[in-house]
C-alpha cells in the first residue's frame, strides 16, 4: 500500500524531471484522473519548474551574498514600520538642519541685524536701524572722517545728514509708505523723480531705503553715487564723501570719474587739500578723456600754486 | 540505507540498471569551507547561490520583496549548519532544505503578523465586500503553485516541509527522507496528511474545485 503511494508521488516527480518511462505514463494519467490533490500537486510542480531559474542581476546578488557571508555582516532585517519611522526621522532632521543653516547664513550676512532672521525681514521692520557700514566687508579701511562738529558746515536748510541714521531711515519709511514693497528699479526711479522735482529730502530718503533694502543690486550700488550728489546739493560734504568713497570701491568703472570728481568736490568743501590733490591726480591719470579733465587740471594748478 | 532507497527509485526508470552512487561533487568543497578556507567558502557560496535564490523564489514567489534578504539569510544559515551535515544526503539537498526552511519561516512569520494585525485592528476582509474579486482570489486563480504556497503557511511545520520538498523542489519520497533525516514511513505519513489538506482545500473552495475539473 505504502509502496503504491510512493509510486504515485514518485511518478509525479519523475514526470516533472522528464524521466518517466513510456510504460509508466498511463499509470500517471490514471492517478491524476483519480485524485484531485495529485492533480493539483502535479500542476503546481510544473508551474514551479516553469519559473525562470535565473533572473537578471542574479550573478551580482550571489557575489554580494558571498561577500557578506565572508565578512560575517548580516543584513539588518528592519520591519517596514521601523524603516518608515527611521525615514521620517531622517527627513525631519534634514529639514531642521536646513532651517538652522538658513538662520546661520542670515546671521552671517553683513547687512543683517542682530536678532533678525534675515535681511528680507528688515524691509518690513519700521524702526530698523541704518546699516552699519563699518562692517561692510566690501570696503577697505579708510581714514575716519572728522566729526560733524569739526567739519565746516554750510547752513543747510534741510540738515538730513545731522539726524541719527535710524531717524533718517524712519523718515524714509514714513515719507513713502507705499514704497515698502517696491523693487530696486522702482525705488531708483522714485528717487530720480523726487530729485527732478526738487524734493531733495524725499530723494535722499528713498535712496537710503534703496541702499538698505537692495544693497547688492545695480541700483543700490549706483545710488551711492547719486546719494553723494544729493548730499552735496544739500550742503553735507561729509556724508557725500562717504558715499563717493563707497562707490569707488564697489561701483562700475563707467562712471568712476564722476565719483572721483564728487569726492574732490566734497574734500574741497571740507578743506582737505592734500587728499583733494591725490584724488585729482588719480582722476587725470586714470580717466584722461573724462569731461572733468579741464576742471581737474585747473583745480590742481590752483592747489599747486 | 540511503543507497538502497535511491536504487529503488532508479528502478522506476525502465531499462536503466542500478548503478553506483555518483560522488557528491560539493562534498570536498563543503569540507574545505567548514575547515575555514576562505576561498573555498566563496566558491561554495557562488556554486550554491543560484540554488538558494531559486528555492527562495519558489517558496516566497519571485516578486516577493524579501527574496534577496531571505536568500542572504539562507546563506548564513547554510554556513552555520554545514558543520552539522553528516552526509545523510547530498550537500546540495542539504543546502536546498535549509533554504526551504528559512523561506518557509519567513512566510509563516508574515502570515502570523498579518493575522495579528487583523486581530489588533479588528479588520476582517469580509467586512469590506466589493464587486471585484479579492486580490488573494485573483492570485489563486493564477495557478496551483499559489495554492501550495498558501498551504505552506497553514500546515504544521513538518508537513509543510515535506510538501515543500516534494512539490516545490520535486524530491521523491526517499530523497525527502534523506534530506530531512527521518524514516520513510514518517515522510509518507506527513505527505499523506499534506495531500489530505490539499484535497480539503480544493473541495472546500468551489472555485478551486471547478478549476481542477477544467484542468483535467
Boltz contact constraints between the chains, C-beta under 6 A:
constraints:
  - contact:
      token1: [A, 2]
      token2: [B, 188]
      max_distance: 6.0
  - contact:
      token1: [A, 6]
      token2: [B, 173]
      max_distance: 6.0
  - contact:
      token1: [A, 9]
      token2: [B, 173]
      max_distance: 6.0
  - contact:
      token1: [A, 10]
      token2: [B, 172]
      max_distance: 6.0
  - contact:
      token1: [A, 13]
      token2: [B, 170]
      max_distance: 6.0
  - contact:
      token1: [A, 13]
      token2: [B, 172]
      max_distance: 6.0
  - contact:
      token1: [A, 16]
      token2: [B, 170]
      max_distance: 6.0
  - contact:
      token1: [A, 19]
      token2: [B, 13]
      max_distance: 6.0
  - contact:
      token1: [A, 21]
      token2: [B, 13]
      max_distance: 6.0
  - contact:
      token1: [A, 21]
      token2: [B, 14]
      max_distance: 6.0
  - contact:
      token1: [A, 23]
      token2: [B, 14]
      max_distance: 6.0
  - contact:
      token1: [A, 36]
      token2: [B, 202]
      max_distance: 6.0
  - contact:
      token1: [A, 36]
      token2: [B, 212]
      max_distance: 6.0
  - contact:
      token1: [A, 37]
      token2: [B, 195]
      max_distance: 6.0
  - contact:
      token1: [A, 37]
      token2: [B, 198]
      max_distance: 6.0
  - contact:
      token1: [A, 37]
      token2: [B, 199]
      max_distance: 6.0
  - contact:
      token1: [A, 39]
      token2: [B, 212]
      max_distance: 6.0
  - contact:
      token1: [A, 39]
      token2: [B, 216]
      max_distance: 6.0
  - contact:
      token1: [A, 40]
      token2: [B, 144]
      max_distance: 6.0
  - contact:
      token1: [A, 40]
      token2: [B, 198]
      max_distance: 6.0
  - contact:
      token1: [A, 40]
      token2: [B, 202]
      max_distance: 6.0
  - contact:
      token1: [A, 41]
      token2: [B, 167]
      max_distance: 6.0
  - contact:
      token1: [A, 43]
      token2: [B, 144]
      max_distance: 6.0
  - contact:
      token1: [A, 44]
      token2: [B, 144]
      max_distance: 6.0
  - contact:
      token1: [A, 44]
      token2: [B, 145]
      max_distance: 6.0
  - contact:
      token1: [A, 44]
      token2: [B, 148]
      max_distance: 6.0
  - contact:
      token1: [A, 44]
      token2: [B, 167]
      max_distance: 6.0
  - contact:
      token1: [A, 45]
      token2: [B, 167]
      max_distance: 6.0
  - contact:
      token1: [A, 45]
      token2: [B, 170]
      max_distance: 6.0
  - contact:
      token1: [A, 47]
      token2: [B, 143]
      max_distance: 6.0
  - contact:
      token1: [A, 47]
      token2: [B, 145]
      max_distance: 6.0
  - contact:
      token1: [A, 48]
      token2: [B, 58]
      max_distance: 6.0
  - contact:
      token1: [A, 48]
      token2: [B, 145]
      max_distance: 6.0
  - contact:
      token1: [A, 48]
      token2: [B, 168]
      max_distance: 6.0
  - contact:
      token1: [A, 53]
      token2: [B, 54]
      max_distance: 6.0
  - contact:
      token1: [A, 58]
      token2: [B, 53]
      max_distance: 6.0
  - contact:
      token1: [A, 62]
      token2: [B, 46]
      max_distance: 6.0
  - contact:
      token1: [A, 62]
      token2: [B, 49]
      max_distance: 6.0
  - contact:
      token1: [A, 65]
      token2: [B, 49]
      max_distance: 6.0
  - contact:
      token1: [A, 65]
      token2: [B, 72]
      max_distance: 6.0
  - contact:
      token1: [A, 65]
      token2: [B, 75]
      max_distance: 6.0
  - contact:
      token1: [A, 66]
      token2: [B, 42]
      max_distance: 6.0
  - contact:
      token1: [A, 66]
      token2: [B, 45]
      max_distance: 6.0
  - contact:
      token1: [A, 66]
      token2: [B, 46]
      max_distance: 6.0
  - contact:
      token1: [A, 69]
      token2: [B, 45]
      max_distance: 6.0
  - contact:
      token1: [A, 69]
      token2: [B, 75]
      max_distance: 6.0
  - contact:
      token1: [A, 69]
      token2: [B, 79]
      max_distance: 6.0
  - contact:
      token1: [A, 70]
      token2: [B, 41]
      max_distance: 6.0
  - contact:
      token1: [A, 74]
      token2: [B, 76]
      max_distance: 6.0
  - contact:
      token1: [A, 75]
      token2: [B, 69]
      max_distance: 6.0
  - contact:
      token1: [A, 75]
      token2: [B, 72]
      max_distance: 6.0
